[in-house]
Amino acid sequence: MTAGSAVGTAQEARGSGTYLARQAGAHLALGGVDAAGDTGRRALAALDGVGSARTTSTLDDLGAGLTPRQAVPAVPEFLAAAA
């Protein structure tokens, strides 16, 4: 792997993670708590090892919105993955 391809891979992961984080937030806003938790976990997986302050903030907001809804199975799974 060359340095250029590593940067490209990190940018793709950041873009994918950001998209998924925003999608998770949209699910939550529309009442899709299960989908928000599942999509949030996918965002975390996509961002593994990639720094993105904007996406981290989005995921923090998602966690805050999901915390009161821990009776939904996807929520504690997301919160554990985000910890």
N, C-alpha and C positions, 0 to 999 in steps of 0.2 A: 504494500500500500504506500502510495506517495503522500507527501504532505498535502498536496492539492486535493487528493481524493479524501483524505481524512477530514479536511475542512468542509468539503462538500457533503460528506456523510453527517457531520455535526450540524450543518445548516439544515439538511433534510430532516434530521431528528428533531431539531428545534422547531421547524415549521410544522411538522406532523404533531408534535406535542402541544404546540400552541393552538393548533386547530382543534385538537381533541379536548383540550382544557376549556376552550370557548364553547365547544359543543356540549360539554358536560354542564357548564353554567346555563346554557339555553335549556337543556333538559330539566334542570332544577327549577328554573323560572317558570316552566310550563307544567310543573308538578310531577315530572317524571323522575322521582327520587331514585328508583332502581337503576334507570338508564344513566342518571347523573353519576351515581357511584361507580357503575361499571365502566363508563366512558372516562371518568376521572382516573381509574386504575390504569386504563390503557394509555392515558396521557402520561402518567408517572413512568410507565414502562418505556414509552417512546423517548422520554427525557432522561433516562438513566445515564448518568455521567455527562450530561450536557447542561451547562448553566444558562439560565434565562430568567432574569429578574422579573420581567413582565409576566411570564408564564407562572413563575413561582407565586407571584401575587395573585394571579387568577385562581390557582389551585388552593391558596390559603383562603381566599374568599369562598371557594366551593366547600372547603372543609368546615368553615364557619357556618355556612348555610345548611350543611348536612348534619352537623353535630346534634341538633335537636331531634333528628329523625333516625336515631340509632336502632329503632325497632325494625327498620327495613334492612334485610341481610346484607345488601351491597354497601351500606353505609359504614358499619364497623370494619368491613374488609378494606374499603377505601381509606378510612382514617388510620388503620394499622399500616397500610402500605405507604401512606404519606408521612408517618411518624419517623 
